[in-house]
Amino acid sequence: MKKLYLILGFILVATLSVQAQYARFGAKVGGGLTTAQGDDASSSTLDHLPGFHGGVMLSYEFVSRLAVQAELLYEQKGFEYDEYPISTTEALVDNLRLHYLTLPVMLKIQKGGLFAEAGPYAGYLLAEETQVQRIERNGSGSGNPVILGDYPLRINDFERWDYGYTVGIGIEMDNGFSMSFHNSGGFKSFSKDLDQKNFGFKLSVGYLIPAPSAEDMMGR
């Protein structure tokens, strides 16, 4: 039995060596919509915020049509306050934007030109940008809100590290160009005081150096 397992192991290693094992480099850019989820992130008082992302990719195919893809991305996340109550008389409005450097690492499965991928990500907060203002709450919902002043926020009000999941689907052409759609969500709050986790969707266009041909693989 041990000899059988050993033989099967050699066959598996040899098969994997013949079928794939190559790296591809590339880049991607795109846009998306982000918001927050959590106990302190009601969908009725938070709106989605558009943002940009872009960076580089490394895809390592270790079995035919099965790869690990790592990305290093600059991403804009955040949301828009829509009369978010902070007291019985005051609420918040306008944008809260967070700038991250993120590292998603995903398992990628491909069938023809279509692919699906999923995995964890880690992110580091580079900067925050806020235009948040305090307004007087208007219970009747009529008339223009009275602006009471700015609501100052600093980078120290936020957690520097973020981590969560990302899942996506897409299509990749033979020339290496691709289009993909992803959803990502944080596992921990980015706020030090509130339960608010990053959540969003993004659409990307990318390019990976085309995969080697079968003749190139056999000639190794």
Secondary structure, DSSP 4 states (H G I P E B T S, - for coil): -HHHHHHHHHHHHHHHHHH--EEEEEEEEEEEEEEEESTT--TTTEE-EEEEEEEEEEEEEEETTEEEEEEEEEEEEEEEEEEEESSSSEEEEEEEEEEEEEEEEEEEEEETTEEEEEEEEEEEEEEEEE--EEEE--TT--SPPPEEEE----GGGB-SEEEEEEEEEEEE-TTSEEEEEEEEEESS-SBSSS--EEEEEEEEEEEEPPPPPHHHHHT-
